[in-house]
Amino acid sequence: MDEFLEKFGEKIKTYRELCGYSQERLAELCEVSTNTINSIENGKTFLTYQTLKKISTALNIQIPELFQVEVNSTDENNRLLHQIVTRAKNMTPEQQKQVIKILKSFE
């Protein structure tokens, strides 16, 4: 198996799990089959640009970030940061301001 495809697939899987999606749910959001998501996550196949765009949108992550495969996908700091960003994107501006105040209190 190609090492890049394997690491890329692991990254997709990590972000999918952080979002709380099953492979089936991500497939639905991206309008592809569950087998396609499974093959991508297991490093058996790569994806089209259209699918890449849909996956990045569904996972709330920028496309270039998915290609940073040198970063260990199990790194706890990256996982926590992604959870914070994902949740913040779904907040109202007022809630985001409150979170910023809370974060500043730790400085």
matplotlib code that plots the C-alpha trace (Angstrom):
import matplotlib.pyplot as plt

x = [0.0, 1.2, 2.4, 0.9, -2.5, -2.4, -1.6, -4.1, -6.8, -6.0, -6.3, -9.7, -10.8, -9.5, -11.4, -14.5, -14.5, -13.8, -17.0, -18.9, -19.7, -20.0, -18.6, -22.2, -23.0, -19.9, -20.8, -24.3, -22.9, -20.4, -22.9, -20.6, -20.9, -19.8, -17.4, -15.7, -15.2, -13.9, -11.5, -10.2, -9.7, -7.9, -5.5, -6.7, -7.8, -7.5, -10.4, -11.5, -11.2, -15.0, -15.1, -12.1, -14.1, -17.1, -15.2, -13.3, -16.7, -18.3, -15.4, -15.0, -11.4, -9.4, -8.2, -4.5, -4.8, -5.8, -2.5, -0.3, 0.2, 3.5, 1.6, 0.6, -3.1, -3.3, -1.6, -3.9, -3.2, -4.3, -7.4, -8.4, -7.7, -9.9, -12.7, -12.6, -12.6, -15.4, -17.6, -16.8, -17.9, -21.3, -21.7, -23.4, -21.0, -22.1, -21.1, -17.8, -17.1, -17.8, -15.4, -12.7, -13.1, -12.8, -9.7, -8.1, -8.6, -6.0, -3.2]
y = [0.0, 3.5, 5.3, 8.6, 7.1, 5.3, 8.4, 10.6, 8.0, 8.0, 11.7, 11.6, 9.0, 11.0, 14.1, 12.1, 10.6, 14.0, 15.2, 12.2, 10.9, 7.3, 6.3, 6.1, 9.6, 11.1, 9.2, 10.7, 14.2, 13.8, 12.0, 9.0, 5.3, 4.0, 1.8, 4.9, 6.4, 3.1, 2.7, 6.2, 5.8, 2.5, 3.9, 1.7, 4.5, 8.3, 10.6, 13.0, 16.7, 17.0, 14.4, 16.1, 19.4, 17.7, 15.9, 19.0, 20.9, 18.1, 17.8, 21.6, 21.5, 23.3, 21.1, 22.0, 20.8, 17.3, 17.1, 17.8, 14.1, 14.5, 15.5, 12.4, 12.1, 10.8, 13.9, 14.9, 18.6, 18.6, 16.6, 19.0, 22.0, 20.6, 20.0, 23.5, 25.0, 22.7, 23.6, 27.4, 27.4, 26.4, 29.1, 32.4, 35.5, 36.2, 32.7, 33.0, 36.3, 34.5, 31.7, 34.2, 35.9, 32.5, 31.6, 35.0, 34.3, 31.5, 33.9]
z = [0.0, -0.8, 2.4, 1.3, 0.6, 3.9, 5.9, 3.9, 4.6, 8.3, 8.4, 6.7, 9.2, 12.2, 11.1, 10.3, 13.8, 15.4, 13.7, 15.0, 11.6, 10.6, 7.2, 6.0, 7.1, 5.5, 2.3, 2.4, 2.9, 0.0, -2.3, -2.7, -1.6, 1.8, -0.1, -1.6, 1.9, 3.2, 0.3, 0.8, 4.6, 4.1, 1.6, -1.2, -3.6, -4.0, -4.6, -7.3, -6.8, -6.5, -3.7, -2.0, -1.9, -0.5, 2.2, 3.3, 3.5, 5.4, 7.9, 8.2, 7.2, 4.5, 1.6, 2.2, 5.8, 4.6, 2.7, 5.7, 6.2, 8.0, 11.1, 13.2, 12.9, 16.5, 17.9, 20.8, 20.4, 16.8, 17.7, 20.4, 18.3, 15.5, 18.0, 19.2, 15.7, 14.5, 17.5, 17.2, 13.5, 14.6, 17.3, 17.0, 16.9, 20.5, 21.6, 19.8, 21.6, 24.9, 24.0, 23.2, 26.6, 28.3, 26.3, 27.1, 30.8, 30.5, 29.3]

ax = plt.figure().add_subplot(projection="3d")
ax.plot(x, y, z, "-o")
ax.set_aspect("equal")
plt.show()
